[in-house]
Amino acid sequence: MDVVVRVRDFEVVPCPASSFLLNYQTSLTLPFAVCLLSKQRLDFEKQRQHRIELEAENPTLVKGKTYKTKAVVVIDVLDVDEPPVFSRADHTFTVSENRPIDTAVGRVLAEDPDQAKNSIWYSLVDGTEFFTIEKENGMIKTGVELDREDVAWHNITVAAHEAGKNNFTSYTQVTIKVLDENDNAPTLAENYNPHVCEDDAVGT
């Protein structure tokens, strides 16, 4: 017997071992099986349970009638501990050169996407010779007086660490542009050695 399965928000696919399995007994020896796989990534924090209505129909008329049967499948989504998520995929900040040490440059923010909402702490993966970061709140600060003429752009990586049992870590890229200040006196393009004779006329 052929079986038609109508499913809302899910699709019927060939049956791998780890799917949600529905068995339809077509005879004493040959069960018919279909599997359900979600079309999109399930998120425990957004929806913890899905109720799926299935309808099986015999497309062949039996004594002039079409026979159908329905079932409701309840799928509970299990919570999985996930790494921290940054508020943005990348960050760009600006800071003027020659600012004193500990000048605030910009702040990165990450949070635990799970129900537990574990605390997050931050560290610099690189760029520590120029910058520091406040462990508790993600504020990036200058560690030295920056000089735009030496380095105009800095690309650093910030890590967000979850204070949970799994100690998950996520990373984000931060680009820092050093703004120019008028801090250098003008110089001549080359050395000049002008001379004039003592008897030259005025305006020579």
C-alpha positions as CSV (number, residue, x, y, z in Angstrom):
1,M,0.0,0.0,0.0
2,D,1.3,3.4,-0.9
3,V,1.3,6.0,1.9
4,V,1.0,9.8,1.4
5,V,2.3,11.8,4.3
6,R,1.5,15.5,4.5
7,V,3.7,17.4,6.9
8,R,3.6,21.1,8.0
9,D,7.0,22.8,8.3
10,F,9.0,19.6,7.8
11,E,9.7,17.5,4.8
12,V,9.7,13.7,4.2
13,V,13.1,12.3,3.4
14,P,14.8,8.9,3.0
15,C,15.4,7.4,6.4
16,P,18.8,7.8,8.1
17,A,19.3,6.2,11.5
18,S,19.2,9.4,13.6
19,S,15.9,10.9,12.3
20,F,12.5,10.9,13.8
21,L,11.0,7.6,12.7
22,L,7.4,6.8,11.9
23,N,6.5,3.2,11.1
24,Y,3.4,2.3,8.9
25,Q,2.6,-1.4,9.0
26,T,1.6,-2.5,5.5
27,S,1.8,-6.2,6.2
28,L,2.9,-8.6,8.9
29,T,6.4,-8.7,7.4
30,L,7.0,-5.4,5.4
31,P,6.7,-2.2,7.5
32,F,6.7,1.1,5.6
33,A,8.8,3.8,7.2
34,V,9.2,7.6,6.7
35,C,11.5,10.0,8.5
36,L,11.2,13.6,9.4
37,L,14.1,16.0,9.3
38,S,13.7,19.7,10.1
39,K,14.2,22.1,7.2
40,Q,15.9,24.6,9.4
41,R,18.1,24.7,12.5
42,L,16.1,24.2,15.7
43,D,16.6,26.7,18.5
44,F,15.7,25.7,22.0
45,E,15.7,29.3,23.2
46,K,13.1,30.3,20.5
47,Q,10.8,27.2,20.5
48,R,11.2,24.3,22.8
49,Q,8.5,22.1,21.4
50,H,7.1,21.3,17.9
51,R,3.8,19.6,17.3
52,I,3.6,18.0,13.8
53,E,0.3,16.7,12.3
54,L,0.8,13.8,9.9
55,E,-1.8,12.4,7.5
56,A,-1.5,9.0,5.8
57,E,-3.8,8.2,2.9
58,N,-4.4,5.2,0.8
59,P,-4.6,6.6,-2.7
60,T,-6.4,3.4,-3.9
61,L,-10.1,3.3,-3.4
62,V,-11.4,0.5,-1.2
63,K,-15.0,-0.2,-1.8
64,G,-15.3,3.3,-3.3
65,K,-13.8,5.0,-0.3
66,T,-10.4,6.6,0.4
67,Y,-9.1,5.8,3.8
68,K,-7.0,8.3,5.8
69,T,-5.4,8.3,9.2
70,K,-3.9,11.1,11.2
71,A,-1.3,11.4,14.0
72,V,0.2,14.2,16.0
73,V,3.9,14.0,16.7
74,V,5.4,16.1,19.5
75,I,9.1,16.9,19.2
76,D,10.9,18.3,22.3
77,V,14.0,20.3,21.4
78,L,16.8,19.6,23.9
79,D,19.0,22.5,25.1
80,V,22.7,22.4,24.0
81,D,25.4,24.6,25.5
82,E,26.5,27.1,22.8
83,P,29.5,29.4,22.7
84,P,29.2,33.2,23.3
85,V,27.7,35.3,20.5
86,F,29.1,38.8,19.7
87,S,26.6,41.6,19.1
88,R,28.4,42.2,15.7
89,A,30.4,40.0,13.4
90,D,33.2,42.6,13.2
91,H,34.0,46.0,14.8
92,T,35.6,49.2,13.6
93,F,36.8,52.0,16.0
94,T,38.8,55.2,15.7
95,V,41.2,56.9,18.1
96,S,43.4,59.9,17.7
97,E,47.2,59.5,17.9
98,N,49.2,60.7,20.9
99,R,46.3,60.1,23.3
100,P,47.4,59.1,26.8
101,I,47.6,55.5,27.9
102,D,44.2,54.0,29.0
103,T,42.2,56.1,26.5
104,A,39.0,54.3,25.6
105,V,38.9,53.1,22.0
106,G,35.6,51.1,21.9
107,R,33.7,48.3,23.5
108,V,32.8,44.8,22.2
109,L,29.9,42.9,23.6
110,A,29.1,39.2,23.7
111,E,26.5,37.1,25.6
112,D,25.6,33.5,26.4
113,P,22.8,32.6,24.0
114,D,21.7,29.7,26.3
115,Q,19.0,29.8,29.0
116,A,21.7,29.7,31.7
117,K,23.1,33.2,30.6
118,N,26.5,32.5,32.0
119,S,28.8,35.5,32.5
120,I,31.3,36.4,29.8
121,W,34.9,37.7,30.2
122,Y,37.2,39.1,27.5
123,S,40.8,38.9,26.4
124,L,43.0,40.0,23.5
125,V,44.4,37.3,21.2
126,D,46.9,39.8,19.7
127,G,47.7,43.5,19.6
128,T,48.7,43.5,23.3
129,E,51.7,45.7,22.5
130,F,49.4,48.5,21.6
131,F,46.1,47.8,23.5
132,T,44.5,46.4,26.6
133,I,40.9,45.2,27.2
134,E,38.9,45.3,30.4
135,K,38.1,41.7,31.3
136,E,34.7,42.3,32.7
137,N,33.1,44.6,30.1
138,G,35.1,44.4,26.9
139,M,36.3,48.0,26.7
140,I,39.4,48.3,24.6
141,K,41.9,50.9,25.7
142,T,45.3,52.2,24.4
143,G,48.3,50.6,26.0
144,V,50.7,53.1,24.6
145,E,50.6,56.5,22.9
146,L,49.8,55.6,19.3
147,D,51.6,57.3,16.4
148,R,49.7,57.3,13.1
149,E,53.0,57.9,11.2
150,D,54.2,54.5,12.5
151,V,51.0,52.5,12.2
152,A,47.8,54.0,10.8
153,W,45.6,50.8,11.1
154,H,45.5,48.0,13.7
155,N,43.8,44.7,13.2
156,I,43.3,42.8,16.5
157,T,41.3,39.7,17.6
158,V,39.2,39.7,20.8
159,A,38.1,36.5,22.5
160,A,34.9,36.2,24.6
161,H,35.1,33.4,27.2
162,E,32.0,31.8,28.8
163,A,32.4,31.2,32.5
164,G,30.6,27.8,32.4
165,K,31.5,24.2,32.7
166,N,32.4,23.9,29.0
167,N,34.5,27.1,28.9
168,F,33.4,27.9,25.3
169,T,35.3,30.7,23.5
170,S,34.3,32.9,20.5
171,Y,36.3,35.4,18.5
172,T,35.7,38.7,16.7
173,Q,37.9,40.9,14.5
174,V,38.4,44.5,15.6
175,T,39.8,47.2,13.2
176,I,41.2,50.4,14.8
177,K,42.0,53.5,12.7
178,V,44.5,55.9,14.2
179,L,43.5,59.5,13.4
180,D,46.1,62.0,12.4
181,E,47.0,65.1,14.4
182,N,49.1,68.1,13.3
183,D,52.1,67.1,15.5
184,N,55.0,67.3,13.0
185,A,56.6,70.5,11.8
186,P,56.9,70.9,8.0
187,T,60.3,70.0,6.5
188,L,61.9,70.8,3.2
189,A,61.9,68.2,0.4
190,E,65.7,68.5,0.1
191,N,68.6,70.5,1.5
192,Y,69.2,73.9,-0.1
193,N,72.5,75.8,0.0
194,P,71.7,79.2,-1.5
195,H,74.5,81.8,-1.9
196,V,74.8,85.4,-3.0
197,C,77.7,87.6,-3.9
198,E,78.4,90.7,-1.9
199,D,78.2,93.0,-4.9
200,D,75.0,91.5,-6.4
201,A,72.2,94.0,-7.1
202,V,69.1,94.3,-5.1
203,G,66.5,91.7,-6.2
204,T,69.1,89.2,-7.4
